[in-house]
Amino acid sequence: MRSAAGQTGPPARQKGRGMAGEAGATVRRRQLGALLKRSRVTAGLSHDDVAGAMPGMSQPKLSRIENGRGAIKPDEVRALLALYK
């Protein structure tokens, strides 16, 4: 059935992972966050230590990343791991 705007039905779903992919990404983000937190704690660093040593990294951003609620770029992961060595 066509609407007044000339469109038919609901918009088609785009190919991709859908809900299952989103859940998988959330799990991976939480796993990465937990790994980063363990590494930071093992290195004896606080959120403030890390925020002071990394440009663009704040204590709240690091907390979100470690809790799996914030996105992180691959370059940031590498920089954090290098700092934690």
C-alpha positions in Angstrom: 0.0 0.0 0.0 1.3 3.4 -0.9 1.3 6.4 1.5 0.5 10.0 0.5 4.3 10.5 0.1 4.4 7.7 -2.4 6.3 5.2 -0.2 5.3 1.6 0.3 5.2 0.1 3.8 7.9 0.5 6.4 11.5 1.2 5.4 13.5 -1.9 4.5 16.0 -3.2 7.1 19.5 -2.7 6.1 21.7 -5.7 6.0 23.9 -6.1 9.1 24.0 -7.7 12.4 20.8 -6.3 13.8 20.0 -6.8 17.5 22.3 -9.8 17.9 25.2 -7.8 16.5 24.5 -5.0 18.9 24.4 -7.4 21.9 27.7 -8.9 20.7 29.3 -5.5 20.5 28.2 -4.6 24.0 29.7 -7.8 25.4 33.0 -7.2 23.6 33.0 -3.6 24.8 32.5 -4.8 28.4 35.1 -7.5 28.1 37.6 -5.0 26.7 36.8 -2.5 29.5 37.3 -5.2 32.2 40.7 -6.1 30.6 41.8 -2.5 30.5 40.7 -2.0 34.2 42.6 -5.1 35.3 45.7 -3.9 33.4 45.4 -0.4 35.0 45.0 -1.7 38.5 47.9 -4.2 38.0 50.1 -1.3 36.9 49.1 0.6 40.1 47.6 3.5 38.3 44.5 5.5 39.2 42.0 7.1 36.9 43.6 10.5 37.6 47.1 9.1 36.8 45.9 7.9 33.4 43.9 11.0 32.6 47.0 13.1 33.4 49.3 11.0 31.2 47.1 10.8 28.2 45.9 13.8 26.2 42.2 13.6 25.5 41.5 11.1 28.3 39.5 12.2 31.3 38.7 10.4 34.4 34.9 10.1 33.5 35.8 8.9 29.9 38.1 6.2 31.3 35.4 5.1 33.8 32.9 4.8 31.0 35.3 2.8 28.9 36.2 0.4 31.8 32.5 -0.1 32.6 31.7 -0.9 28.9 29.5 2.2 28.4 31.9 4.2 26.3 33.5 3.8 22.9 37.2 3.7 22.5 39.3 4.0 19.4 42.0 1.4 18.6 44.7 4.1 19.0 43.5 4.8 22.5 43.6 1.1 23.4 47.2 0.9 22.2 48.1 4.0 24.1 46.5 2.7 27.3 48.2 -0.7 27.1 51.5 1.0 26.4 51.0 3.2 29.5 50.1 0.1 31.6 53.3 -1.8 30.8 
